[in-house]
Amino acid sequence: MKLSPGLRGQVDRLGIVAHGDRDGVVRLEPTILNAFTVSRRLTEHFEKLRIYLTPRAFMSFESCIAGAGADGSALLTAVSRQLPGRTIVGYEVFGLIGREGLPNTPGRVQERTNALVDGGRRAFLTPSSIFAKWARDGNVIRWAMYGRDGSNHCGAPGCPGHAEAIHHCPPPPAP
């Protein structure tokens, strides 16, 4: 991994553009990025990357299903343990590969579920999307709308616990 020394501590937002083909798997050919490889084989790469990110940087996997299910949670939390203080984002859904009439913008994944909305405008996956799951410091801190857990963590837009990237899900109501 080669990075410019002039960028040390300057990168506030980083998008990793790669294919995701299974829950919690990002294909960085020839490497497969998953919770195991992050924790066991790639730690030195994350140590190098950490130097370039600001202490509260936002890093997203612009990949299909990198954050999906338990394996997606494991991937995001493993990366967030390697990059403490940073928010790591993955998506719970498949996106679209550009096709005639719906070309993809490089580095931006289209939501397959809502390929055309608002009179033909494309919907892109973004960290604020209802399909985005966030992790920080080894914990999922925002669950995708379609990935609520038993404690009712919620990723719906407008959730009062997520006005800022540093906020966590609100605790569930008392029974």
Secondary structure, 3 states (H helix, E strand, C coil): CCCCHHHCCCEEEEEEECEEEECCEEEECCEEECHHHHHHCCHHHHHHHHHHEEEEEEEEEECCCCCCHHHHHHHHHHHHHHCCCCEEEEECCCEECCECCECCCCCCCEECCCCCECCCECCECCCCCCCEEEEECCEEEECCHHHCCCCCCCCCCCCHHHCCCCCCCCCCCCC
